[in-house]
Amino acid sequence: MDMRFLREAIRLSREKMEADEGGPFGAVIVRGDRILSRGWNRVTRANDPTAHAEICAIRAACSALDRFDLSGCTLYASCEPCPMCLGAIYWARLDAVVFAATRRDAADAGFDDAFVYRDLSQPIEARAIPFRQALREEALPVLEAWTRKEDRVDY
Ligand SMILES: Nc1nc2[nH]cnc2c(=O)[nH]1
């Protein structure tokens, strides 16, 4: 855990917020003692609800390494990652996450993701956004074909 990198994430969060890029969040991805990528929230600038600081940093690191796997890397974030970013962190196989402000601090600033955590723990029928299932028999053969595809790239 290196405070220099965490401070860089916090510095970015302020700089980009003041530049009207989006919400007040910054992130950096580090391998060894080198910063591979920087990300900041660009939701409002890019009209992209997925453009959270952590997602932007993950995309930039993958692009820099020309890989979709960030094992061996650590993500430093100015704030505790939201549930969407947590999912991306697991899929990117990051080694570790270090964050500064907490999800409670984010909620106090108007970025409340408690409702997502709450909703995720509900059974699917009880979720705030209706999730309906259909046509499983048409989708299943594609998944089965994937398991037989000899040149598939697993991730
Ligand atoms: N950690 C984090 N939390 C958020 N909540 C809303 N946007 C963001 C973001 O970019 N990063």
The ligand as a MOL file (V3000), in Angstrom:
LIG
                    3D

  0  0  0     0  0            999 V3000
M  V30 BEGIN CTAB
M  V30 COUNTS 11 12 0 0 0
M  V30 BEGIN ATOM
M  V30 1 N -15.7690 5.0000 -6.4320 0
M  V30 2 C -16.6380 5.6480 -7.2360 0
M  V30 3 N -17.8900 5.8050 -6.8160 0
M  V30 4 C -18.7420 6.4510 -7.6630 0
M  V30 5 N -20.0520 6.7440 -7.4870 0
M  V30 6 C -20.4710 7.3770 -8.6000 0
M  V30 7 N -19.4620 7.4940 -9.4970 0
M  V30 8 C -18.3630 6.9190 -8.9270 0
M  V30 9 C -17.0000 6.7250 -9.3510 0
M  V30 10 O -16.5600 7.1110 -10.4440 0
M  V30 11 N -16.1940 6.0790 -8.4630 0
M  V30 END ATOM
M  V30 BEGIN BOND
M  V30 1 1 1 2
M  V30 2 2 2 3
M  V30 3 1 2 11
M  V30 4 1 3 4
M  V30 5 1 4 5
M  V30 6 2 4 8
M  V30 7 1 5 6
M  V30 8 2 6 7
M  V30 9 1 7 8
M  V30 10 1 8 9
M  V30 11 2 9 10
M  V30 12 1 9 11
M  V30 END BOND
M  V30 END CTAB
M  END
